[in-house]
Amino acid sequence: RKSEKLDGIWNHHADVYDTCLRQEWFTEPRKDGEGWTLPWDWDFDQWDTINVPSTWNTEQEQYKLFEGSMVYTRTFKYDVDALEKVVLKIGAAYHNAMVFLNGTFLGYHEGGDTPFYLDVTEHLLEDNRILLSVNNTRTPGRIPTIFTDWYNYGGLYRSIELFRLPKSFIREFKIALVPGSQFGKIKAEVLLEGSADSAELKIPELGIIESIKLKNGKGSLELTCSPELWSPENPKLYDVYVTAGIDSIQERTGFREIRVEGTQIFLNGTSIKLKGVCSHEESVPNGKSVTNDEIRENFSLVKELKGNFVRLAHYPHTEQAARIADEVGILLWEEIPVYWAILFENEETISNGRQQLTELIKRDYNRPSVIIWSVGNENPDTDDRLAFMGGLADLARTLDDTRAVSAACLWDQQKMKIDDRLASKLDIIGINEYFGWYNPHFDQLEQFFANSNPDKPVIITEFGAGAKAGHHGGRNEMFTEEYQERTYEEQIRCFEKQDWIAGITPWILYDFRTPVRCNRFQQGYNLKGLLSADKSHRKLAFFVLQKFFSRWKVR
Ligand code: GCU
């Protein structure tokens, strides 16, 4: 859909005590009942300015490590049309946000990596003031919780848009190849808000024009056709058009099938190796508000590695990442930040986890590049965690039966093998292991693999070692490039012997900011990248991985 963006210059002010909410600045009380001018404590239009979208940490030095509430506000003119419904889309607000329009509270959203929508139809005027209070304070019940090995950015860091809709509009549209249909069936689903008894589906390049019957606004259609299949080697995309009543949308998507059988992963019927790498959503100049060019650069680095896969860690990256992966042919693992010691028994946390996963799947359902939904990372194997993450795995399958469900699990250090109760709820087992780094014994890796006997595919979702770019020394000297190079060589030597390793995503494509890493080499960065943080320097391990991906095949 076309949209009217509210991106650009906004006014903003740190609000450490949430005074804006307490004293209802958003209503701009100027006069009391008797017309007495009330002394006021804000001056929205005279406040400092900030670019939206951006993270406040990278925009202004004094907010580099700021944690708290930031009030964002701007005015805008709007050409109101009484026949239209208008929806406001906040691309992402880290980590939660309260939204006000013309003095009215519209809604609250918690979850810093997924879009949310508000119906603003009744509140829009010709001259408007929008105000958000955005808060990135880390709290125990949050997802992610208080302790993470990445930077706690804050802000309105993805686009803010207004959509004009007819009163009766297409709320959701999902389309995908029907799994197990020998690539010969497509299923389309429409959810309409409003009244229409059918929708029209058009895929011109496939000669498809079909009517989808709607009952109470819902309808689906399975149709026989054999589209050219999407793959990393051939990222074929089709333009799809859906009309219902006077509303119409356009989608650009591809058709492919991902399937697990035994310990292998099949793409379009062929067993494949997922030759990948992990990536955070971060760049040196823009923090978490990465640009499309920066995303394209990351994917071209993966192609240079002879890779076909990226684990977008540890949270939903911008939807642009999946759209660009669709175009350039990269397979994706997408994840919600159920990371480390989440309050698994806390009701609000449980419902927020389900909300974030639902928002991610609804956002990216039509992206052929996305093949795996991950429900979390490195969580202790407790009963509460099994209930929480097992419930998320079931939810993912309910929302989407066309993709695999996984999680990055820990291995059992007592039994020296893969043995996580959550694995029974997963299609693919992710395993994070750091033999040669956190665990000093490379030789134990061989034993660990020999002890493990998984009945489903395993992706080694993390391994690696820290190395300061350009710092050279002995192969036993930590934080040298040679040490990292040796770690990759030793790890890869073991991978090649295990057919049940269907993929690897070493940690990590490039160095990234974290307050956790403070030694003289790290200085606030995690140095396990294959490249320096600014991606100007390829470390020795980059070429070890590239060589492996060039030869690694299904045996
Ligand atoms: C963990 C974790 C990463 C972290 C990495 C590390 O496995 O999943 O988020 O950055 O190890 O220690 O570098």
Boltz pocket constraint, residues with backbone or C-beta under 6 A from the ligand:
constraints:
  - pocket:
      binder: B
      contacts: [[A, 149], [A, 314], [A, 377], [A, 378], [A, 432], [A, 462], [A, 507], [A, 526], [A, 528]]
      max_distance: 6.0
